[in-house]
Amino acid sequence: MKSPLSIFLIGISALISLTGFIYLEIFSFSVHANESTGYLMTQQHDSPDNRLKQAYTRFGLNLFTAMTKDKIAENILISPPSVAIALSLLYNGASGQTQQEMSQVLALQGMTLTQINQANQRFQKSLDRSDQGVNIHSANSLWVRQGVALRHSFLRNNRNYYQAEVTNLNFNNPQAVGIINRWVSQQTQRKITEIIDKISPNDILFLINAIYFKGVWQSPFNADLTESDTFYLSNGKTEKHLFMIKQGDFLYQETTYFQAVSLPYGDTDWRFDLFLPKENSNLKNIIIQLNETNWNQWLKRFKKKEGFLKVPRFQSEFVTDLTPTLKALGMKTAFIANKANFSQMTSDQVVVDSIRHKTFIEVNEEGTEAAAVTSIGVRVTSALPSADPFKMIANRPFFYTIRQAKTGTILFIGIMANP
């Protein structure tokens, strides 16, 4: 009989502004072992760095469209890089068909493990900045049960490429949960204060990824202009909400199906993109078109244009188990006992059990704030042209992204069905 063991991977992402904010909170995989313009502007499109960024865009869009297939009327928010980095940490322990399926889902086919790790290392470094109205920080950590030995190469890769702090912790200590949660709180500027509530006897590892983003609008909304107005829900009902108002020049586009505006954070290339269905269309008509090719075309169509913008102040929370979505995308054997292969992590057979993702967002006159947490556990088992100024009133469900224009990186993507 092999002793029980469990591993948790946790990813955290945070987006923050002065007063508006988004938090993306929990993502949890439970894994157990068996006793038996904003377009991609870079020139070297085939470099590992560009391939990784393009892969994460493709993965994020695939994940988002799969999740929203039957949930158009719900508020949804995910952080594709947080999910992808957490899965990349797990990927370092995978082999065989399990690794192949993960590579396919993450759109990383053709890249070696070293290329993936090195590109992820540079990607995370590129996110770290604190200037011009935007503050971004990323961090990783591994919390290992005392007495448990994981493969040296698995730990080395996570240390060297992901700068993960590795701590051997007495999981039987009642304070262990608090110690891990305090690290999470520190990395997210106290926006996420808890990621785990208990440690089971089978748990051997918690692996945490954290991304924190704080940004203010380049041109804040005037709070004195904010007014109450009607928001039209997809079920035909209406609700009153506070709407922010701004007039001026915007990056804007319009098609048969939607209007879209792109708002910059500070003096940077980070942007908040809002896609509003036309009154004769709906979110479903837009999202079914949301693939990598169309997305890149849409980003290239943003042009400066004078107009009037009215956007609701909003906040929402979202929680989901991503296991069915990742299975539907092709990551299957990682969840099947006796078939999952994580032999590069441990000599015990381990299998992914569940994935939980929890998010929170708030957007207001001064900006946006957000955070995300991803947790994986392992345990033993048995545009239309117009010369006139535009008018865009986001008083019905829309979808939005927070994105880096230069690289096309989508840090967050979500649906606002009811503010």
Order of alpha helices (4+ residues) and beta strands (2+ residues): beta-beta-alpha-beta-alpha-alpha-alpha-beta-beta-alpha-beta-alpha-beta-beta-beta-beta-beta-alpha-alpha-beta-beta-alpha-beta-beta-beta-beta-beta-beta-beta
